[in-house]
Amino acid sequence: PLRPGKMVPTSEKGRFYAFGRVFSGIIATGQTVRIQGPDYIPGKKVDLFVKKVQRTVLMMGRYTEQLEDCPCGNLIGLVGIDTYLLKAGTITSDEKAYNFVTMKYSVSPVVRVAVDVQNAADLPKLMEGLKRLAKSDPLVQWLHRPDG
């Protein structure tokens, strides 16, 4: 299994690498994996996606190198997982695997800011930007109220 610890922005707009450590086995490009979100319960289909890994990349500072496969113990980035995981989860090929426990942060929000757009047409861009920010930083929380 692999536990993505962070979603790292890519050069492609709106896409992220699922960056994490391979804990056992080998993960390969094109491999079918089970993407188990934080609300996954073994035996149920809630928060579970079965998809293929589009690319496996070794991340070295600003540079990435595409790999065919990667053995356990390495820190890697996976492409094609970002649309199914928000901040945390477990990626495995074993149907009996349990989730890694989600990290609990002992900090509470320090700053609360209300943001509004000047032009109502820009609201979807603002929402997308906030989603991307929350995905790349595990401590960011945001909410959208119906009253604005």
Accessible surface in RSA format (square Angstrom, percent):
REM  Atomic radii and reference values for relative SASA: ProtOr
REM  Chains: A
REM  Algorithm: Lee & Richards
REM  Probe-radius: 1.40
REM  Slices: 20
REM RES _ NUM      All-atoms   Total-Side   Main-Chain    Non-polar    All polar
REM                ABS   REL    ABS   REL    ABS   REL    ABS   REL    ABS   REL
RES PRO A   1    51.92  37.8  39.97  36.4  11.95  43.4  44.71  36.9   7.21  44.8
RES LEU A   2     1.44   0.8   1.32   0.9   0.12   0.3   1.32   0.9   0.12   0.3
RES ARG A   3    36.33  15.3  32.28  16.5   4.05   9.6  21.12  28.9  15.21   9.2
RES PRO A   4     0.56   0.4   0.55   0.5   0.01   0.0   0.55   0.5   0.01   0.0
RES GLY A   5    34.17  42.1   0.00   N/A  34.17  42.1  21.74  59.7  12.43  27.8
RES LYS A   6    97.49  47.6  94.25  57.8   3.24   7.7  48.87  44.0  48.62  51.8
RES MET A   7     2.69   1.4   1.55   1.0   1.15   2.7   0.54   0.5   2.15   2.9
RES VAL A   8    34.31  22.6  34.31  31.1   0.00   0.0  34.31  29.8   0.00   0.0
RES PRO A   9    71.93  52.4  57.39  52.3  14.54  52.8  57.39  47.4  14.54  90.3
RES THR A  10    27.36  19.5   6.57   6.7  20.79  49.5  11.30  15.2  16.06  24.3
RES SER A  11   124.55 105.2  77.93 104.0  46.62 107.4  59.29 126.3  65.25  91.4
RES GLU A  12    89.73  51.5  81.55  61.7   8.18  19.5  41.70  80.7  48.03  39.2
RES LYS A  13   182.37  89.0 152.00  93.3  30.37  72.3 101.89  91.7  80.47  85.7
RES GLY A  14    27.40  33.8   0.00   N/A  27.40  33.8  10.87  29.8  16.53  37.0
RES ARG A  15    69.28  29.1  67.41  34.4   1.87   4.5  29.16  39.8  40.12  24.3
RES PHE A  16     5.32   2.7   4.35   2.7   0.97   2.5   4.35   2.6   0.97   2.8
RES TYR A  17    22.03  10.3  22.03  12.5   0.00   0.0   6.77   5.1  15.26  18.8
RES ALA A  18     0.00   0.0   0.00   0.0   0.00   0.0   0.00   0.0   0.00   0.0
RES PHE A  19    52.62  26.3  52.62  32.6   0.00   0.0  52.62  31.9   0.00   0.0
RES GLY A  20     3.74   4.6   0.00   N/A   3.74   4.6   3.74  10.3   0.00   0.0
RES ARG A  21    93.73  39.4  92.26  47.0   1.47   3.5  20.48  28.0  73.24  44.4
RES VAL A  22     3.01   2.0   2.84   2.6   0.17   0.4   2.84   2.5   0.17   0.5
RES PHE A  23   101.98  51.0  77.08  47.7  24.90  64.8  79.28  48.1  22.69  64.9
RES SER A  24    57.21  48.3  49.29  65.8   7.91  18.2  38.93  82.9  18.27  25.6
RES GLY A  25    47.77  58.9   0.00   N/A  47.77  58.9  38.95 106.9   8.82  19.8
RES ILE A  26   104.22  59.3  83.85  62.5  20.36  49.1  84.62  60.9  19.60  53.2
RES ILE A  27    11.06   6.3  11.05   8.2   0.01   0.0  11.06   8.0   0.00   0.0
RES ALA A  28    28.26  26.0  28.26  43.6   0.00   0.0  28.26  39.8   0.00   0.0
RES THR A  29    39.91  28.4  24.46  24.8  15.45  36.8  24.46  32.9  15.45  23.4
RES GLY A  30    35.43  43.7   0.00   N/A  35.43  43.7  26.16  71.8   9.27  20.8
RES GLN A  31    49.83  27.9  39.68  29.0  10.15  24.2  28.97  61.7  20.86  15.8
RES THR A  32    65.62  46.7  52.63  53.4  12.99  30.9  41.43  55.6  24.19  36.6
RES VAL A  33     2.34   1.5   1.52   1.4   0.82   2.0   2.34   2.0   0.00   0.0
RES ARG A  34    30.05  12.6  30.05  15.3   0.00   0.0   8.40  11.5  21.64  13.1
RES ILE A  35     0.07   0.0   0.07   0.0   0.00   0.0   0.07   0.0   0.00   0.0
RES GLN A  36     0.00   0.0   0.00   0.0   0.00   0.0   0.00   0.0   0.00   0.0
RES GLY A  37     1.33   1.6   0.00   N/A   1.33   1.6   1.12   3.1   0.21   0.5
RES PRO A  38    72.44  52.8  47.30  43.1  25.13  91.4  49.15  40.6  23.29 144.7
RES ASP A  39    98.54  69.0  88.78  88.4   9.75  23.1  23.52  55.3  75.02  74.8
RES TYR A  40    14.75   6.9   2.37   1.3  12.38  32.2   0.58   0.4  14.17  17.5
RES ILE A  41    94.34  53.7  93.80  69.9   0.54   1.3  94.34  67.9   0.00   0.0
RES PRO A  42    52.58  38.3  36.33  33.1  16.25  59.1  36.78  30.4  15.79  98.2
RES GLY A  43    83.05 102.4   0.00   N/A  83.05 102.4  43.82 120.2  39.23  87.9
RES LYS A  44   115.64  56.4 108.30  66.4   7.35  17.5  64.88  58.4  50.77  54.1
RES LYS A  45   171.86  83.8 155.87  95.6  15.99  38.1 107.78  97.0  64.07  68.2
RES VAL A  46    87.23  57.4  80.79  73.1   6.44  15.5  87.15  75.7   0.08   0.2
RES ASP A  47    40.94  28.7  25.94  25.8  14.99  35.5  11.43  26.9  29.51  29.4
RES LEU A  48    24.18  13.5   6.16   4.4  18.02  45.3   6.16   4.3  18.02  48.5
RES PHE A  49    75.51  37.8  71.42  44.2   4.08  10.6  75.51  45.8   0.00   0.0
RES VAL A  50    80.46  52.9  60.29  54.6  20.17  48.6  60.29  52.4  20.17  54.7
RES LYS A  51    81.40  39.7  76.28  46.8   5.12  12.2  28.64  25.8  52.76  56.2
RES LYS A  52   129.74  63.3 120.37  73.9   9.37  22.3  88.75  79.9  40.99  43.7
RES VAL A  53     1.04   0.7   0.00   0.0   1.04   2.5   0.00   0.0   1.04   2.8
RES GLN A  54   106.28  59.4  87.60  64.0  18.68  44.5  36.58  77.9  69.70  52.9
RES ARG A  55    74.46  31.3  74.46  38.0   0.00   0.0  25.22  34.5  49.24  29.8
RES THR A  56     0.00   0.0   0.00   0.0   0.00   0.0   0.00   0.0   0.00   0.0
RES VAL A  57     1.50   1.0   1.50   1.4   0.00   0.0   1.50   1.3   0.00   0.0
RES LEU A  58    52.86  29.4  52.86  37.8   0.00   0.0  52.86  37.1   0.00   0.0
RES MET A  59    38.97  20.2  19.42  12.9  19.55  46.5  19.44  16.5  19.54  25.9
RES MET A  60    90.16  46.7  79.71  52.8  10.46  24.9  56.00  47.6  34.17  45.3
RES GLY A  61    81.41 100.4   0.00   N/A  81.41 100.4  46.08 126.4  35.33  79.1
RES ARG A  62   204.39  85.8 166.82  85.0  37.57  89.4  86.48 118.2 117.91  71.5
RES TYR A  63   141.40  66.0 138.68  78.9   2.72   7.1 112.14  84.3  29.26  36.1
RES THR A  64    64.01  45.5  34.83  35.3  29.18  69.5  10.98  14.7  53.03  80.2
RES GLU A  65    89.31  51.3  85.66  64.8   3.65   8.7  30.16  58.3  59.16  48.3
RES GLN A  66   108.69  60.8  83.49  61.0  25.20  60.0  27.85  59.3  80.84  61.3
RES LEU A  67    38.91  21.7  34.71  24.8   4.20  10.6  38.40  27.0   0.50   1.4
RES GLU A  68   138.55  79.5 128.62  97.3   9.94  23.7  59.56 115.2  78.99  64.5
RES ASP A  69    70.72  49.5  62.19  61.9   8.53  20.2   1.60   3.8  69.12  68.9
RES CYS A  70     2.89   2.2   2.63   2.9   0.26   0.6   0.26   0.7   2.63   2.8
RES PRO A  71    72.57  52.9  72.57  66.2   0.00   0.0  72.57  59.9   0.00   0.0
RES CYS A  72    66.54  50.3  51.56  57.5  14.98  35.2   0.80   2.0  65.74  70.9
RES GLY A  73    45.07  55.6   0.00   N/A  45.07  55.6  29.40  80.7  15.67  35.1
RES ASN A  74    55.34  38.2  52.60  50.8   2.74   6.6   5.20  12.5  50.14  48.5
RES LEU A  75    79.31  44.2  71.95  51.5   7.36  18.5  71.95  50.5   7.36  19.8
RES ILE A  76     0.00   0.0   0.00   0.0   0.00   0.0   0.00   0.0   0.00   0.0
RES GLY A  77     0.00   0.0   0.00   N/A   0.00   0.0   0.00   0.0   0.00   0.0
RES LEU A  78     0.00   0.0   0.00   0.0   0.00   0.0   0.00   0.0   0.00   0.0
RES VAL A  79    12.35   8.1  12.35  11.2   0.00   0.0  12.35  10.7   0.00   0.0
RES GLY A  80     5.14   6.3   0.00   N/A   5.14   6.3   0.62   1.7   4.51  10.1
RES ILE A  81     0.00   0.0   0.00   0.0   0.00   0.0   0.00   0.0   0.00   0.0
RES ASP A  82     1.58   1.1   1.49   1.5   0.09   0.2   0.00   0.0   1.58   1.6
RES THR A  83    95.78  68.1  62.10  63.0  33.68  80.3  60.61  81.4  35.17  53.2
RES TYR A  84    66.10  30.9  50.95  29.0  15.15  39.4  25.60  19.2  40.50  49.9
RES LEU A  85     4.48   2.5   1.14   0.8   3.35   8.4   3.33   2.3   1.15   3.1
RES LEU A  86   110.83  61.7 103.73  74.2   7.09  17.8 105.24  73.9   5.59  15.0
RES LYS A  87    53.78  26.2  43.03  26.4  10.75  25.6  34.46  31.0  19.32  20.6
RES ALA A  88    12.22  11.2  11.04  17.0   1.18   2.7  11.10  15.6   1.12   3.0
RES GLY A  89     8.55  10.5   0.00   N/A   8.55  10.5   4.66  12.8   3.90   8.7
RES THR A  90     0.54   0.4   0.54   0.6   0.00   0.0   0.40   0.5   0.14   0.2
RES ILE A  91     1.41   0.8   0.07   0.0   1.34   3.2   0.07   0.0   1.34   3.6
RES THR A  92     6.27   4.5   2.34   2.4   3.93   9.4   3.93   5.3   2.34   3.5
RES SER A  93    73.89  62.4  47.35  63.2  26.54  61.1  16.65  35.5  57.24  80.2
RES ASP A  94    77.92  54.6  71.41  71.1   6.51  15.4  28.77  67.7  49.15  49.0
RES GLU A  95   131.41  75.4 116.75  88.3  14.66  34.9  30.07  58.2 101.34  82.7
RES LYS A  96   172.65  84.2 157.61  96.7  15.04  35.8 107.36  96.6  65.29  69.5
RES ALA A  97    15.50  14.3   7.81  12.1   7.69  17.5  15.29  21.5   0.21   0.6
RES TYR A  98   165.55  77.3 149.21  84.9  16.35  42.5 104.69  78.7  60.86  75.0
RES ASN A  99    39.41  27.2  18.60  18.0  20.81  50.1  15.92  38.3  23.49  22.7
RES PHE A 100    67.49  33.8  54.60  33.8  12.89  33.5  58.97  35.8   8.52  24.4
RES VAL A 101   130.52  85.9 112.46 101.8  18.06  43.5 118.28 102.8  12.24  33.2
RES THR A 102    48.93  34.8  42.90  43.5   6.03  14.4  34.43  46.2  14.50  21.9
RES MET A 103   100.48  52.0  86.97  57.6  13.51  32.2  54.58  46.4  45.90  60.8
RES LYS A 104   177.71  86.7 146.86  90.1  30.85  73.5 106.81  96.1  70.90  75.5
RES TYR A 105    95.68  44.7  68.25  38.8  27.43  71.4  65.41  49.2  30.28  37.3
RES SER A 106   121.78 102.9  77.15 103.0  44.64 102.8  58.51 124.6  63.27  88.6
RES VAL A 107    96.32  63.4  74.17  67.2  22.15  53.4  78.96  68.6  17.36  47.1
RES SER A 108    82.56  69.8  70.96  94.7  11.60  26.7  41.69  88.8  40.87  57.3
RES PRO A 109   101.83  74.2  67.93  61.9  33.89 123.2  80.54  66.5  21.29 132.3
RES VAL A 110   141.22  92.9 105.48  95.5  35.74  86.1 110.12  95.7  31.10  84.4
RES VAL A 111   111.89  73.6  86.06  77.9  25.83  62.2  89.91  78.1  21.98  59.6
RES ARG A 112   187.94  78.9 154.10  78.6  33.85  80.6  76.10 104.0 111.85  67.8
RES VAL A 113   105.53  69.4  75.21  68.1  30.33  73.1  78.73  68.4  26.81  72.7
RES ALA A 114   107.72  99.0  70.16 108.3  37.56  85.4  78.33 110.3  29.40  77.9
RES VAL A 115    83.03  54.6  55.39  50.1  27.64  66.6  58.84  51.1  24.19  65.6
RES ASP A 116   128.22  89.8 100.77 100.3  27.45  64.9  36.08  84.9  92.14  91.9
RES VAL A 117    34.62  22.8  17.19  15.6  17.43  42.0  21.98  19.1  12.64  34.3
RES GLN A 118   194.86 109.0 150.48 110.0  44.38 105.7  59.96 127.6 134.90 102.3
RES ASN A 119    83.36  57.5  78.98  76.3   4.38  10.5  21.80  52.5  61.56  59.5
RES ALA A 120    85.72  78.8  69.04 106.5  16.68  37.9  71.85 101.2  13.87  36.7
RES ALA A 121    76.67  70.5  49.54  76.5  27.13  61.7  61.19  86.2  15.48  41.0
RES ASP A 122    56.57  39.6  56.09  55.8   0.48   1.1  12.47  29.4  44.10  44.0
RES LEU A 123    70.13  39.1  70.13  50.2   0.00   0.0  70.13  49.3   0.00   0.0
RES PRO A 124    90.96  66.3  81.15  74.0   9.81  35.7  86.87  71.7   4.09  25.4
RES LYS A 125   156.13  76.2 143.04  87.8  13.09  31.2  97.56  87.8  58.56  62.4
RES LEU A 126    44.69  24.9  37.35  26.7   7.33  18.4  43.96  30.9   0.73   2.0
RES MET A 127    44.13  22.9  44.13  29.2   0.00   0.0  41.53  35.3   2.60   3.4
RES GLU A 128    86.45  49.6  85.44  64.6   1.01   2.4  39.49  76.4  46.96  38.3
RES GLY A 129    36.40  44.9   0.00   N/A  36.40  44.9  30.47  83.6   5.93  13.3
RES LEU A 130    44.34  24.7  43.42  31.1   0.92   2.3  43.53  30.6   0.81   2.2
RES LYS A 131   103.43  50.5 101.51  62.3   1.92   4.6  50.04  45.0  53.39  56.9
RES ARG A 132    78.96  33.2  77.11  39.3   1.85   4.4  15.91  21.7  63.05  38.2
RES LEU A 133    88.78  49.4  84.40  60.4   4.38  11.0  88.03  61.8   0.75   2.0
RES ALA A 134     4.69   4.3   4.69   7.2   0.00   0.0   4.69   6.6   0.00   0.0
RES LYS A 135    34.85  17.0  31.79  19.5   3.06   7.3   8.91   8.0  25.95  27.6
RES SER A 136    21.24  17.9  18.88  25.2   2.37   5.5   5.63  12.0  15.61  21.9
RES ASP A 137    55.22  38.7  54.52  54.3   0.70   1.6  11.66  27.4  43.56  43.4
RES PRO A 138    46.31  33.8  35.48  32.3  10.83  39.4  35.81  29.6  10.51  65.3
RES LEU A 139    94.43  52.6  72.22  51.7  22.21  55.8  74.90  52.6  19.53  52.6
RES VAL A 140    37.25  24.5  32.53  29.4   4.72  11.4  37.20  32.3   0.05   0.1
RES GLN A 141   140.66  78.7 108.93  79.6  31.73  75.5  39.56  84.2 101.10  76.7
RES TRP A 142    76.91  30.9  46.10  22.3  30.81  72.3  41.36  22.1  35.55  57.7
RES LEU A 143   115.29  64.2  86.76  62.1  28.53  71.7  91.60  64.3  23.69  63.7
RES HIS A 144    96.81  52.9  69.54  48.3  27.28  69.8  51.78  53.4  45.03  52.4
RES ARG A 145   127.83  53.7 123.94  63.2   3.89   9.3  33.49  45.8  94.35  57.2
RES PRO A 146   138.60 101.0 102.52  93.5  36.08 131.2 108.79  89.8  29.81 185.3
RES ASP A 147   128.99  90.4  84.93  84.5  44.06 104.2  53.72 126.4  75.27  75.1
RES GLY A 148    86.11 106.2   0.00   N/A  86.11 106.2  43.92 120.5  42.19  94.5
END  Absolute sums over single chains surface
CHAIN  1 A     9979.7       7863.7       2115.9       5860.6       4119.1
END  Absolute sums over all chains
TOTAL          9979.7       7863.7       2115.9       5860.6       4119.1
